[in-house]
Amino acid sequence: MNNKYNHKAINILVWVIFISYSACLLFWMFRGFGRVTHTDFRFNYVPLRTILGFIVDLSSLNLLTTTINLAGNIGVFIPFGIILPYIFKGLRRYSLFTVYFITAIIILEIMQTVLRVGIGDIDDVILNYIGASIGFLLYRSFLCKQLS
């Protein structure tokens, strides 16, 4: 009986973390970091343009900016790779996880462009997906084994 209550408490906690973390990310994407509404639409639909631009122009002056952009776009999505398959059983298959995750990120990038509060960037989709995939591998390697 105690194990049943522990499992329920863990599920509630994971949902609270998921909702809170999602809310924080949405704030960062649409209002955080001093974002203001642009007068024009800003987007990059050329894969690797932004990533390679950061790497090619890497110097000691922009090392922090490059690290924050590249590592940040990967790192902040690692938790989703762990949490999503935990709370949504259908997303425990990597192919479905990939389809749903990439679709959601593309929608958010389009919203940034349409609302003119950021730059819709395919490279963000790539980096976010790498981060979520790392999280998914961690989930599969550690949590999935503990749950079965």
Residue pairs with C-beta under 8 A, 6 or more apart in sequence:
11 87
14 83
14 86
14 87
15 87
17 79
17 83
18 83
18 84
18 87
21 79
21 80
21 83
25 76
26 108
28 76
29 108
29 112
29 117
29 118
30 111
30 112
30 115
30 117
30 118
31 117
35 117
35 118
36 117
37 115
37 116
37 117
38 116
38 117
39 116
40 116
41 113
41 114
41 116
42 113
42 116
42 118
42 119
42 120
43 109
43 113
43 119
43 120
43 121
44 50
44 119
44 120
44 121
44 122
44 123
45 120
45 122
46 122
47 122
47 123
47 126
48 123
48 126
49 123
50 69
50 121
50 123
50 124
51 70
51 123
51 126
51 127
54 62
54 65
54 66
54 69
54 70
55 66
57 66
58 66
70 127
73 124
73 127
73 128
73 131
74 127
74 128
74 130
74 131
74 134
75 131
76 131
77 127
77 128
77 129
77 131
77 132
77 135
78 131
78 132
78 134
78 135
78 138
79 135
80 101
80 131
80 132
80 135
81 97
81 131
81 132
81 133
81 134
81 135
81 136
81 137
81 138
81 139
82 135
82 136
82 138
82 139
82 143
83 135
84 91
84 97
84 100
84 101
84 132
84 136
85 91
85 92
85 97
85 136
85 139
85 140
85 144
86 139
86 143
90 96
91 97
91 100
92 144
94 136
97 132
97 136
98 129
98 133
101 128
101 129
101 132
102 125
102 129
105 124
105 125
105 128
105 129
106 125
109 120
109 121
109 122
109 124
109 125
110 120
112 118
112 119
112 120
113 119
113 120
